[in-house]
Amino acid sequence: MSAETSRRIVLLRHAKAEWSDVDDHERPLADRGRRDSPAAGRWLAGTGVTPDLTLCSTAVRTRETWKLAVHELPQRPRTVYEERLYEASLGELIALLNETSDDVQDLMLVGHNPGMHALADALAGEAEGDLLPRMNRSGFPTASIAVVTFTGSWKTVEHGVGRLVAFWAPHD
C-alpha cells in the first residue's frame, strides 16, 4: 500500500462494566454491557468496515466486549491483546497507532475512556455534519464507536490528521 492509502481507525469503548470488589483490570461486563456489545458489532457490520487488525486492551471488560461484538462481523479480524491499551494516555495511543504496519488499512482499537474519546477528538481535524459536537456532548459512552479516516502512513498519525466519518452510541 502506498503512502497515499486511505485508512480507517475504528475506536470502540468497552461496554458497561460491573462495579465490584475485584481489581479494576478484572471487572466483567454488566448485563447491559452484554446486551450492548453485540449491538455495537451489528452496527459495525452494517457500515461495511471490517478491520484488518484489532488491538484490544487486556482488561476483562474489553475482551468480553470484543468477544461479543466480533461475532456479529462477517469476518473475524486478526486480534492482538495489547496491555498498553489499558489506562493508555492520548500520547501512548498515538504511539501505538504510529507502530502499526502499513499493511493494515483498517485498524480497530478496543479500549477505555478517557483515552478512546480523547483519541477520536484529537485525530478529528474535520468531521461530517454534527458528528464531532454530538460525540463530545455524549462524552463517548460505553460501547460507543467512532470511525476516523485519514490518508497516509500510520507513522504520520498525529493530532488533526483525520476526519470523523461516523459516531454511534447504543442508547443515542
C-alpha positions in Angstrom: 0.0 0.0 0.0 1.3 3.4 -0.8 1.7 6.4 1.5 -1.4 7.9 -0.1 -3.6 4.9 1.1 -6.9 5.8 2.7 -7.1 4.3 6.1 -9.7 3.9 8.9 -9.3 3.9 12.6 -12.3 2.4 14.5 -12.4 3.2 18.2 -14.7 1.0 20.4 -15.0 1.8 24.0 -15.8 -1.2 26.2 -19.4 -1.8 27.1 -20.9 -1.2 30.5 -19.0 -3.0 33.3 -20.0 -4.0 36.7 -18.7 -2.1 39.7 -17.5 -4.9 42.0 -14.8 -5.6 44.6 -12.4 -7.1 42.1 -9.4 -5.2 40.7 -10.3 -2.7 38.0 -8.5 -4.7 35.3 -10.6 -7.7 36.2 -14.1 -6.1 36.2 -16.5 -8.0 34.0 -19.4 -6.6 31.8 -22.7 -5.8 33.4 -25.9 -7.2 31.9 -26.3 -4.0 29.9 -22.8 -4.4 28.6 -23.5 -7.9 27.4 -26.6 -6.6 25.5 -24.8 -3.5 24.0 -21.7 -5.3 22.8 -23.5 -7.4 20.1 -25.4 -4.2 19.1 -22.1 -2.5 18.6 -20.9 -5.4 16.4 -24.1 -5.3 14.4 -23.7 -1.5 13.8 -20.1 -2.0 12.7 -21.1 -4.9 10.4 -23.8 -2.6 8.9 -21.1 0.1 8.0 -19.2 -2.4 5.9 -16.0 -1.6 7.8 -14.1 -4.8 8.6 -10.9 -4.1 10.4 -7.7 -5.9 9.2 -6.4 -5.8 12.7 -7.9 -5.2 16.2 -5.9 -4.2 19.1 -7.8 -5.0 22.3 -7.0 -4.0 25.9 -6.2 -7.0 28.1 -8.9 -5.8 30.7 -11.7 -8.4 31.2 -14.4 -5.9 30.2 -12.7 -5.0 26.8 -12.0 -8.7 26.0 -15.7 -9.5 26.8 -16.9 -6.6 24.7 -14.8 -7.6 21.7 -15.8 -11.3 22.0 -19.5 -10.4 21.9 -19.1 -7.7 19.1 -16.9 -9.7 16.8 -19.4 -12.5 16.4 -21.6 -10.0 14.5 -19.0 -9.2 11.9 -18.9 -11.0 8.5 -15.3 -12.0 9.1 -13.1 -12.0 12.2 -10.1 -9.7 12.0 -6.7 -10.7 13.4 -6.8 -9.7 17.1 -3.9 -8.8 19.3 -4.5 -8.3 23.1 -2.4 -5.2 23.9 -1.5 -4.4 27.5 -0.6 -0.9 26.7 -4.2 0.0 25.8 -5.2 -0.4 29.5 -5.1 3.1 31.1 -3.3 4.5 28.0 -2.8 8.2 27.7 -3.5 10.1 24.4 0.2 10.1 23.6 0.5 6.4 24.2 -2.4 5.7 22.0 -1.0 7.8 19.1 2.4 6.0 19.6 0.5 2.6 19.2 -1.0 3.9 16.0 2.4 5.0 14.8 3.7 1.5 15.3 1.1 -0.1 13.1 2.3 -1.8 9.9 1.3 0.0 6.7 0.0 -3.4 5.5 -3.0 -2.6 7.8 -5.7 -0.5 6.1 -8.4 -0.5 8.7 -7.4 -0.7 12.4 -9.7 -1.1 15.4 -8.8 -0.3 19.0 -11.0 -1.7 21.8 -10.2 0.3 24.9 -11.2 2.7 27.7 -12.2 6.2 28.4 -10.9 8.8 28.7 -8.4 7.5 26.0 -10.9 6.5 23.3 -12.7 9.8 23.4 -9.5 11.8 23.6 -8.0 10.0 20.6 -11.2 10.4 18.5 -11.3 14.1 19.3 -7.6 14.7 18.8 -7.4 12.9 15.4 -10.6 14.6 14.0 -9.3 17.7 12.3 -12.6 17.6 10.4 -15.9 15.9 10.9 -19.0 15.1 8.8 -22.1 17.1 9.8 -22.7 17.4 13.6 -20.7 14.3 14.5 -17.9 16.0 16.4 -20.2 18.1 18.7 -22.5 15.1 19.1 -19.6 12.9 20.1 -18.3 15.5 22.5 -21.7 16.2 24.1 -22.2 12.5 24.7 -18.9 12.0 26.4 -18.3 8.8 24.4 -20.5 6.5 26.4 -19.8 2.8 27.0 -20.0 0.6 23.8 -19.7 3.7 21.6 -17.8 3.6 18.3 -16.0 6.4 16.4 -14.6 5.9 12.9 -11.9 8.3 11.7 -10.4 8.2 8.2 -7.0 9.6 7.1 -4.7 9.3 4.2 -1.1 8.3 4.5 1.2 6.1 6.6 0.4 5.1 10.2 3.7 6.7 11.1 2.2 10.1 10.2 -0.8 9.9 12.5 -0.9 12.9 14.7 -3.4 15.5 16.1 -5.9 16.7 13.4 -4.8 14.3 10.7 -8.2 12.7 10.3 -11.9 13.1 9.5 -14.6 11.8 11.9 -16.9 10.0 9.5 -19.1 8.0 11.9 -20.1 8.0 15.6 -22.5 5.6 17.2 -23.7 5.0 20.7 -26.1 2.3 21.8 -28.5 4.5 23.6 -28.3 7.6 21.4 
